[in-house]
Amino acid sequence: MAFLSDTLSRVKPSPTIAMTTKAQELKATGRDIIGLSAGEPDFDTPDHIKAAAIAAIEAGKTKYTAVDGIPELKAAICAKFKRDNGLDYTPAQITVGTGGKQVLYNTLMATLNPGDEVVIPAPYWVSYPDMVLLAGGTPVTVPAALETGFKITPDQLEAAITPQTKWFIFNSPSNPTGAGYSRSELKELTDVLMRHPHVWVLTDDMYEHMAYGDFTFCTPAEVEPALHDRTLTVNGVSKAYAMTGWRIGYAGGPEPLIAAIRKIQSQSTTNPCSISQWAAVEALNGPQDFIAPNNQMFIRRRDIVCTMLNQIDGITCPVPEGAFYVYPSIAGLIGKTSAGGRLIDTDEAFAIALLEETGVALVFGAAFGLSPNFRISYATSDAALTDACTRIQDFCRALT
Ligand SMILES: Cc1ncc(COP(=O)(O)O)c(C=O)c1O
């Protein structure tokens, strides 16, 4: 009898965490490494949010809470959905989990049966297909080409839907591409979904506040209110509030689904950290004025990276609408050999050669389901980004 579960053989460890770990190991040996693989802001959690957490500890708010969130946080989330997205949810339609990741995981565990299909545009956030597999479902990926701005077309969505489709996972602005769907582009997709009433929408709005230039964020239930009753709108405080370590994510959706998610959570982790929940109340209710200056910083960094990468023969780097990632194509470099003698036959080979020979850590496109590309997370200093892009330029110039 095998000791490990068969389920485990269906999934792979997160490649983004693997690349980050490899870079940390090299750094520990004294190598000069620039890490561009981790998906988190480099700035600190704002002071007023930290103060709310300290106050919660001092007030003894350190015990178990309601499984899916304290009433104060649910109220703050309802207010946030109304304020930012024009969405009406009651507290009973809200769930809070240990990060958006747990909310997504619970949702898929609570709803998927063997044979159920989940439509996922590629490139995708690495965890979506594996979570679907863990929950016993079947991921159906739809390639979003560079030529269409890494966005899928309505025809592609239509073609991917079958009678077995349970969910369509939507993520805009996207990790890994930073691509954001405009209201009219999203409306075209929701029009398709209106023709398929059995398909539910799992929208991951984690990068909502990181929207740049003319791009305005929008979410499916806002663009097509008729989808409200079959949409789970997932969000969190990790990215916009620089709170990745606090582990608070949340969602709004129909009450029976929220109850099913609560059941899974009650038998696994119980409530998310009480102190983090109080910090999240402050994040959502408190001042939002630091978000705009942070975005200005992200725009500047995005532009540094895009400009320097586009100067390289063989790399095409579209300028994304949001998040803090770029996803350049390296189609023009495949088949070449590095100065260290490594054949660049895949984007994984490119990422490994780059790390070994220049110390720049990024994540290869195959991890996200669309090759040959790589993802850079530009949530780091201008100096580190300039240094990293100079090293990438030198590395590519030396390819033969
Ligand atoms: C697209 C996307 N969704 C969800 C998450 C999970 O965020 P958290 O669990 O920190 O809320 C991430 C984190 O990288 C992400 O990039």
The ligand as a Gaussian input file, in Angstrom:
#p B3LYP/6-31G(d) Opt

LIG

0 1
 C       -3.323000      35.976000      -9.265000
 C       -3.145000      35.677000      -7.825000
 N       -4.173000      35.195000      -7.131000
 C       -4.069000      34.902000      -5.825000
 C       -2.891000      35.081000      -5.158000
 C       -2.838000      34.712000      -3.702000
 O       -2.722000      35.786000      -2.887000
 P       -2.866000      35.668000      -1.309000
 O       -3.066000      34.231000      -0.960000
 O       -1.600000      36.220000      -0.746000
 O       -4.068000      36.483000      -0.961000
 C       -1.777000      35.553000      -5.834000
 C       -0.473000      35.684000      -5.150000
 O        0.571000      35.699000      -5.734000
 C       -1.907000      35.874000      -7.205000
 O       -0.873000      36.351000      -7.906000

